[in-house]
Amino acid sequence: MTAKMHRMNLPKVGEGVVYVPGGTPYAVDTVKQFELGSYMRLGNKGFVYARAGGSLVPDVGAKQANSQKIGNRAIAANADIGAIAISFSCNVSLDADELKGGEIVVFPTGNKAFTRRILSHPAVTATADLEVTLESPIPVALTDEAGSVEVILDPYYGVTQDSNEWTPVLGMPVIEASDGEFLWLQVEGISWCAPESAVGAAANAIEVCFGGDAALQLRDSNNLGNQRAGMVIAPNTTGNGQGAPFIMLNIDH
């Protein structure tokens, strides 16, 4: 059965949308079909569109692979409230639209910080000023040299399965993918991820997190700072062995 969405009017409650379960994206794209970071809900499962930055397998999570691209650079030109382009001094060389899909946080004077998604920009050499076009207008006026910006790349561009302790899992690949291919990552709903032996073995311990290798660990006092993955939905088998285990995935997106 394919997933369906029904708009309904519930008496004494109001209008709502009911998502009927069914359907999972199951193929990679060699040509991008949606903007990276696009979110899709099929029934009670959620998915985010991403580009593979290396070989991916479905057994463990796909991780954000980019460090912050630009840090603490001065605003380089005045901009009025409602402007959709801002300029700042750049300290790196960039290809045209290399920052597309990334986020910029702007720190004007007066504690009025805001973030915006970047839509486009020209190529630039290090030490030049860069003007970026934004997805939405800015809420405050900017003044040349008063305030600063910082920028990250699109986190869904080039996800990997590198093992480290400092990059977060963005989703579970729904299929194998190669470098440069596009795919959906599951972020919500019932799923599976390669577990350590303690996961799913005890009925009173169900919260799980991701380890540095993007596999599942049982949440305990040794990994309280690790990224939450969700919870085990069926803790063990009938004979009290370790189940699969199935998890209710809950990845921030």
N, C-alpha and C positions, 0 to 999 in steps of 0.2 A: 504494500500500500504506500502510495506517495503521501508526503506531508500536505496538510491542508490548513488554511486559515479561515476561520468563520467570524464575521462580525455579528454580534448578537446584542439584543437589548434584554437585560436581566431585570425583571420586575423589582421595583423598590431599590434598585442599585444603580442602574444606568447602562449606557452602552459600553460594551467590552469586546475584546477579541479573544477567541478560543483557538489555540494552536493544537491541531490533532497530530499525534505522533506519526512518524513514518518518514523514511528517506534520509540518506546520508550522501554527500558528494563523494564520488569514488574515482575520479580521474584527475590527472594533472593537465595543465594547459601549457603549451609551448609558447603561446602568445598571450599576453595579459588580457584578461576579459573584464576585470573590475579594478577599481582603485585599490591599492594596497591598504589594508586595514578595514576594508568593507566588512560589515557584520551581517550574517544571515542566520535566521532562526528557522529550523525545520522541526515542527512539532515541539518537543521539549528539549531539543538539543540546539546549541549555538555554535557558530563557526566564524572564523575570521580569515580573510584572504591574505596570502603572504607569498613572497618570492624566496625560493630556496637559495642559500648561499653555499651549499655543498650537498653531499649525499645525505638524504634523510630517510629514516625508517620509522614505521608507526609504533615501535615498541617503547620509545622514550620521547620526552618532550622536545620541542624545537625551541631554541633559545635566541633571545636578542643578542646580536653579535657586535654592535657598534658602540664605541665609546662616545662621550659627548664631543661633538665636532668643533664647536666654537664656544669659548668661555669668556665672559666679562669684557665685552667690547663696547666702546663708546658709541652712543647715538650720533650720527654724522650730519643730520639735516633736520630742519623743522618739519613737523607734520601736524596738520589740523585734526581735530576730532572728526571721525568718519573717514579718514584716509584709509586706503587699502594697500598702500605701499609705504615702507619705511626704509631708511638707510642707516648703515652702521659701518664702522671701520672693521675691516676683515684682516685676520692674521694668517689665513691659509689660502692657497690657490684652489679654485673650484671650477669644475666643468659646468656648463649651462644646466640648470635644473637639478644639480646634484643634491640640493637640499629639499627638493619637491617631496611633499608628504611628511616632512619633518616638522618639528614644533619649535617656535621661538618664544621665549619668555622675555618680556620687556619690563624694565625697572625704571619708570619715570621718577622724577622727584615727588616726594609727598606720599610715599607708601601706597601707590596705585598700580601695582604690578598686574599684568595680564598676560595670557598666552594666546597664540594664534597658530593655525596650521599654515605652512608655506605652500603656495601654489606654483610659483615660478621665480626665476631670476636669471640674469645673464652669467656668462663665464667671468671669472675675476682672478687676478693674480694677487698673491699675498701682499699686504700693506695697502691695497686699494680699498676704496669704499664700495660697499655692495648694497644694492637696492633689491628688496624682496617684495613680491606681491603676495598678499595674504588672503585667506579664505573669507575673512569677515573684517569689517571696518574696525578701527581702533577706538576705544572708549574715552581716551584722554588725549590732549595735545602733547606733542613731544617737542623738545627744544634742543637745538644743536649743542652737543657736548654736555648736556644735562641728563644724566641717566645712562643706562647700559642695557645690553642684551646678552642672552646666551642661547645656544641653538643645539638641538639634537637632530640626527638623521631620522628618516622614517624607520621606526623600530621593526616594521614588518618586511623591510628590504634586506634580503640576505640572511635569513634565519639559519642557524646551524645546530649541530649537536655536539659542539665542543664541550669537554668536561672541565668545568671550573666552578669556583664558589661565588662568583660575583656577577653573573648575568642571569636574568630571570627567564623562566619558561613562558612563552607566549601562547602555546597551544600544543595539542597532540596532532601530529600529521595523520591524515586519514588514509594516506597511501604513500608508498615509496616515491621519492622525487630526487632528481639530479640537480646539480648546480645550474641555476638560471631558469628552472621550471617554476610554474605558479601552482599553488594548491591551497586547499582549505585546511585550517587548523581547528580542531574541536576545542572549545573553551568551556562549554556547559553541557550537562546531561550525563547519562550513564556511559562509561567508557572503561578503558583498561590501560594500565601502564606497567612496565616491568617493575616488580616489587622486591624489596628485601624480605627475608624469610619471616620477619615478625609481622608484616602487614597482612591483615586478614586472619591472623591465627587466634586472636582473642576477641570475644564478644564485647568486652567492655573497653576496648581501645580502638577507636574507628577513625580518628582524625589523621590525615596523611599530608606529608609535605614532599617537596622535591629536593633531592640531594644534588650535589654539584654535577653529577653525571646525568641529571634530568630523569632519574628513576625514582620510584616512590620509597619514602621512609615513613615509619610510624612516628607520629609526633611524640616527642618525649623531652625531658629536661636538657638533653644534649643538642637539640636542634631547634630551639624555640625561635631563633632568628631566620630559619629557612622559609622559603616561599610556600604558602599553603596551597595544596593541590585539590583538596576536597575531603570527602569522607568515604570510608568503605561502606557500601550499601548492603552487602551480604557478607557478614564478618567471617564465617567459616563454613566448612562443609558439614553434612549431617553427622559425621563421625568426629567433629571438632578438629579436623585438619585445617590447613591453610587453604581457603578457597582460591578462586582465580587470582586475586579477588576483583569483583566488580566495584568500581568507584563512582560516586556522584561527583563529577568534575566541576570545579569552581575556580576558574582562572580569571584574574582581573584582565579587562580588555577595554 
